[in-house]
């Protein structure tokens, strides 16, 4: 169910990335600034606005903190991790 939810969210996106965030999260703000600064688009789901979504994403990814980032530019959504992992991932690709 939880992996299917993420795949459904990804299928609905027409953006480069799918991100799951939380309110009052400095790393979430930093992630959005990073993506915006590189001209990359994202679809955001905020856990504080969707009850129960966090547990589904944690179950599917094992990632317990926010943000949770998926790259949608390939054929399949690719789980990257959080802010630090995304920052390293984008540096390798530039």
N, C-alpha and C positions, 0 to 999 in steps of 0.2 A: 504493500500500500504506500509506504513512504517513498520508495524509489519511483513508483508510478506517479506520485504527485509531482516529484521533481521533473520527471520526463514530460508530464503534461504541461507544467509551467514553461519548460524549455521549448516545447512545441508551439506554444502560444506566442513566444517572443520573436520579434523581428530585430533584435539587438545583438551586439557582440557578446555581451555577458549577461548572466543571470546572477543576481546577488540577493542574499538574505541578510537583513540588518536588524538593528535594535535601536530604540531611542537612547539618547545620551551616550552614544558610543563614539569615542574619538577615532577609533580605527575605522569605523564605518564612514565617517566624514572624510578621513584621509584617503580611503579607497575611492570614494566618489570623486575627490579632487584629482587623484592619480589618473583615473579613467578619463575624466573630463579633460585634463591636461594633455592627454595623448589622443584626444579626439575619438575615443572609444565610447560606444553607447552601451547602456545597461538597462535592464528591467529590474526593479527593486520590489521585494516583498519584505515588509517590516514585521518581525515577529510580534511586536507589541500591538499590532493591529489585527493579527490573525491568530486567534486562540487555538492552541494545539499544534500549530504548524512547526514550531521549534522541535518538538519531540520527533516528528516525522523526519525532519532533515537530519537531526542527530542520529537517529536510527539508521538512516541510509548512508550517512557519510562518516559517522564516528567523530565528527567535528563538533565540539560542545560550545565554542565561543562564536561571537559574531565579529566580523562578517564571515559569510560562507559564500564562496565564489565559484562559479562555473563558467568556463569558456565555451561559447556557443558557435564559434567560427568554423569548427570542423564538422564532420558528418555526424558525430555523436557529441552530446554535452560532455565536457571534461571537467571533473572536479579538480580545482586547484588548491583550495585551502582557505586561509584567511588573508589579511592584509599583507603580512610579511612574505608569504609564499607567492602572492600575486605580484608584489613588487619585484621579487627575484625572477619570476616567470617572465614578466614583461621586459626586464633588463636583458635577459638572455635572447629575447626575440627582436631586440632593436638593433 
